Amino acid sequence: MINKDLVVIGGGPAGLAAAISAHENGIKDILIIEREEHLGGILNQCIHNGFGLHTFKEELTGPEYAMRYVEKVIEEKIPYVLETMVIDLDEDKKITAINEKEGVMEIKAKAVILAMGCRERPRGALNIPGYRPSGIYSAGTAQKFVNIDGFLPGRNIVILGSGDIGLIMARRLTLEGANVKMVLEIMPYSGGLKRNIVQCLNDYNIPLRLSHTVTKIYGKDRVEGVTVSAVDEHMKPIPGTEEYVECDTLLLSVGLIPENELSRKAGVYINPRTQGPIVSNTLETSIPGVFACGNVLHVHDLVDYVSMEAEAAGKHAAVYLNSHEEAKPDVTVEAGNGVRYTVPSYIDTKILDKILTVRFRVSGVYENQYISVYFDAKRLYHKQKRILTPGEMEQVLLPNAWFAQSPGLKTIRICVEGE
Amino acid sequence: MKMAEKRTLTCINCPLGCQLQVEIDGDKITVTGFSCARGEKYAKEEIMHPVRVVTSTVPVIDGEVPMVSIKTDGEIPKDMIKECMLALKDVKVKAPVHIGDVIVSDICHSGVDIIATKEVAKI
């Protein structure tokens, strides 16, 4: 059994930033465990630019953004292992990991940061009738084929789902010479960022068909085509709207799911809305000393915010290791009208930062509505937003002073409302 | 008197995607809705002279991985994207490759270099 002060599970953007932050806050006995051959996580295949504007005040590609953190980890000599898979975590923070060289290893950690990221929803989650031919990929898999391995997954492509990876891949495949016929979105609005719709679809005249989905896949060995149907307001296909579209490849960009098998095994409470751990303001899960950050906690759309969140998790893990004080949350954060979830869910008002960032997503598209924050019955924040969409994460900053002026505070409610 | 033309653009400078309202009245372009100076600059340029950063990959010879990611080291005119991709079609580089290494200088006489965005060690 190896003993470690802090084990960070996952060497992507969240894990790297968390480890660096814990190190800066005085924790030296750290181990980052990464299952891939390289540190950096999914950023390594995100070769497009637009990362780091908030963190570094410049526009970087994914690999460049990752390298800033990898270099820091190497410079600070923060230990890490690659090609090592954590297969078990228990409530006593005992970690079981395996790799080819050392076989099975057991590590007892005083604190753990969960930074395993998320994975894509697969075809199986969609129940599309048809055969199981080759040529159906998740958008991220296609991205790995093109950007890491150098293969084009197909020539005539239909993309189901207008999530950001799907939009990015529509452009990427077009630039590599494929014919991207259309992007279908079952919802009446896109789940992707506006900029990606402009930059990846409009620039290349790729049609985005809202309220449409794939209702059948044709082809026995290889995809030969799909049936595309319009859907009603309940997302049910409308009979008579079916249209056959010939293609050899169907990409799915239909959502991301935080990868919490380990968290569940350990007994961490999971928020059914985010599929990520329920955390307090210190990003501590229901198990003392186990923290979570990045896409394993809730799916982000900006890596900059992942880094910021991870930095906070690293700092709070260091505070925990130095004080061994357990958080005792005394305030509940409630997702009110129009808000799907909030991170954190609980606050320990004795361990407050100067400003507490609450991140959340709205549950629908709202125009010219207000985001409000209520401290019990008292409204302390009320700001109009031109547009709110579920595809873009929102945040409110709660200054320490608001807590100081609210003795006996029980509930903070964040909601979308009119004037 | 000709009415001013109004257009709504989505800023692409960062993932925030600000909605920009642009009013074009002859040579006068008025932009509102931006949250940083880059937004205003982008809207004006997008109307007068649209540009993009292009990112792609090229194969690496003797590299620890088969591909290296690349980008235009700055923006190129939007109508040059296709020409730029065609010029990169047969480009291969030898490992080792470092971030910032020039892969193709002055791509398609745009005045912009193609540079590597990833470290690839030699095997």
Interface residues (C-beta under 8 A of the other chain):
Chain A: N44 I47 H48 N49 G50 L53 H54 E59 L60 T61 G62 P63 E64 M67 V146 N147 I148 D149 G150 L175 E176 L193 K194 R195 I197 V198 Q199 D203 D301 L302 R386 I387 E392
Chain B: L9 T10 C11 I12 N13 C14 P15 L16 G17 Q19 R52 V53 V54 T55 S56 T57 P59 V65 P66 M67 S69 I70 K71 K78 I81 M85 I99 T117 K118 E119
